[in-house]
Amino acid sequence: MPDVISYTHQPPNLWSLYGKALRAGGSGESAPVIPPLQAELLGVTSDTHRLERYAAVCGFRGGSRMPLTWPHILAFPLHLRLLTDPSFPLPLLGLVHLRNRIEQVRPIACGECLDIRVHLDNQVATDKGIEFDLVTEASSAGRRIWRETSTNLYRQARGGNETAGTKPKPPAPESYPNHATITAGASLGRRYGRLSGDLNPIHMHALSARLFGFPRAIAHGMWSKAHCLALLERQHGWQDGPVTVTASFKKPLFLPGKAQLNWDEKKDRWAYQLLNEKGDAPHLTGEIVWG
């Protein structure tokens, strides 16, 4: 097993990691192998003011419990540490967040002391490139109470696999009975970025986003998931106890912009989707499962 990069109470310094992220260009190998890197942050507690600001930006109600997505924020410096490690063979700024899955055993108290561990796993070759998982676990008093799997893609041309003709038109989104409107302001990427630590240029400003081929800045995928959950938690049928929440990220949400949150409530699971303002294309789709 590889050595674990370990920190106690305080995460690695983000500013030094940002510099590495900008310089990292990948190994240039045609078939790179992602090493099984691991890192941990032991005995971390949340900064109350930062947590409150995060809850406000994402739309969570205040209270004694952490938002379901908050441990992702606590773990972000460890994510960045692994993805900027000299042995990591892919350029960080070329990665695309495809999917996110969070499993929470029980609600986590805002002042609770956590041990957080992250590792890289599950590298696979697909027709679009290389996929791999960034796995995060949060434990309290020696018991794991939260787990996240973030699947990322590094796009890579695969000669000979192109299909002749045009791509088929994607199916129309599902029709769900419940609706809410979401408004995302022009400064959202900067506000969320300062709180989360994710200062990827595609989220910060239209000018920096254009350098990467986007006409305007785009919302962070994890803000979109968090905001959907914040709104859904306010519904009368929301349950306590163990819960798993998935999200598949589709088309970007450009800033400023509006979107539609649609959802369908079943006994032990809800399906939800964030659609564009017209309602004909998804920004993300997902499911909430209790038990």
HELIX and SHEET records of a PDB file:
HELIX    1   1 LEU A   14  ARG A   23  1                                  10    
HELIX    2   2 THR A   48  CYS A   58  1                                  11    
HELIX    3   3 TRP A   70  LEU A   83  1                                  14    
HELIX    4   4 LEU A   92  GLY A   94  5                                   3    
HELIX    5   5 LEU A  188  SER A  196  1                                   9    
HELIX    6   6 PRO A  201  MET A  204  1                                   4    
HELIX    7   7 ALA A  206  ARG A  210  1                                   5    
HELIX    8   8 GLY A  221  LEU A  232  1                                  12    
SHEET    1   A11 VAL A   4  THR A   8  0                                        
SHEET    2   A11 GLN A  38  VAL A  44  1                                        
SHEET    3   A11 LEU A 114  ALA A 125 -1                                        
SHEET    4   A11 GLY A 129  SER A 140 -1                                        
SHEET    5   A11 ARG A 143  ARG A 155 -1                                        
SHEET    6   A11 LEU A  95  GLN A 104 -1                                        
SHEET    7   A11 VAL A 243  PHE A 249 -1                                        
SHEET    8   A11 PRO A 282  TRP A 290 -1                                        
SHEET    9   A11 ARG A 269  ASN A 276 -1                                        
SHEET   10   A11 GLY A 257  GLU A 265 -1                                        
SHEET   11   A11 ASN A 178  ALA A 184 -1                                        
END                                                                             
